[in-house]
Amino acid sequence: MNGKSDRIMISKYTTLTGAEEDQRLDVQNSVLLHFDRDVYDNVFRKKDCPAILDVGCGTGNMIQKMLEGIASYKLIGVDKVERQIHIAEKTHTSGRFLTLDVEQEDFASLIRPVMEEEGIGGFDVINCSMVVLHMQNPIGALSRLRTLLAPNGTVVVRDIDDGLQYAWPDPERRFEKLFMMLEKDDRTGDRHCGRKIYSYLTNAGFQNIQLNKAGLASTSLKDKMLLFDLAIPALLHQYEQRHLDAPDNIQWKKDFEWFRDNIVAMKASFGKEDFIFSAGFMNFTAE
Ligand SMILES: C[S@@+](CC[C@H](N)C(=O)[O-])C[C@H]1O[C@@H](n2cnc3c(N)ncnc32)[C@H](O)[C@@H]1O
């Protein structure tokens, strides 16, 4: 890896993969565990031994964390990046992991034989955590996924919307500037995806659509520092990487240098008693 992240094109967006991205996702998952664990628990416990499809499973760590305490289940994880699937296979013995692109027209026909082998007629839970934001045609993919649900099965969509992101007080307007930089950065998918999920699910034919959570903010010092760890250092790394990849791009150089010079002050804000930060995570379920 040479300390660099691989970059791959995912639809119209670029996403980051590689060891640093895996690490960032692990921090994200430990923070988000408290955000929507109850939602996952409820859907997993609707049935004994639920059949679960994890779409965009990455290294498999997210779903495994959520499944802790669930006695028995059948899990299939799919991700379009082979490297992620290899890690998932090595790390987790309880599950079957496949390199598959859910946006492929023939996704359903490719996964059905595997479902048959596993004795799965339809999935009781289909999980899409932080993956719809990377899709080119979310309605198409969600429509295909709907055909794979068992009767009374549930899809869970966890996604992000930067419209729910804020930081206050921000006297030097550092966070305002950072949020504006992110707004212009298309490497991390559609950062306004959260607001579109309800419409995507409706148009993909889902029913009983529930918005369970919208925005993750905390006032406790410990949780605020976790939110800092979740939201900020990995971004600095991404801006550094972008600058190193294109050293002649003056704007990207400026963005990185500004970020590097301000990150300590930003961290100090998270440690202040009167400071609040909200990250724009959202969680939906539908049938
Ligand atoms: C931000 S990561 C989220 C990983 C994990 N679900 C989590 O919540 O920690 C997005 C993952 O979705 C995968 N992905 C993106 N588009 C996909 C597609 N069309 N089909 C399958 N996987 C996809 C990426 O390769 C990446 O591993």
The ligand as a Gaussian input file, in Angstrom:
#p B3LYP/6-31G(d) Opt

LIG

0 1
 C      -18.428000       3.277000       3.087000
 S      -18.197000       1.563000       2.838000
 C      -19.350000       0.888000       4.022000
 C      -18.961000      -0.484000       4.525000
 C      -19.913000      -1.079000       5.561000
 N      -21.218000      -1.345000       5.002000
 C      -20.033000      -0.176000       6.762000
 O      -21.113000       0.396000       7.005000
 O      -19.031000      -0.048000       7.499000
 C      -19.044000       1.298000       1.307000
 C      -18.835000      -0.104000       0.766000
 O      -19.797000      -0.339000      -0.272000
 C      -19.157000      -0.986000      -1.346000
 N      -19.949000      -0.717000      -2.556000
 C      -20.163000       0.473000      -3.153000
 N      -20.954000       0.329000      -4.234000
 C      -21.259000      -0.980000      -4.312000
 C      -22.029000      -1.761000      -5.224000
 N      -22.624000      -1.196000      -6.257000
 N      -22.134000      -3.087000      -5.011000
 C      -21.514000      -3.670000      -3.959000
 N      -20.742000      -2.991000      -3.081000
 C      -20.618000      -1.661000      -3.248000
 C      -17.760000      -0.394000      -1.348000
 O      -16.837000      -1.208000      -2.024000
 C      -17.455000      -0.288000       0.140000
 O      -16.865000      -1.452000       0.662000

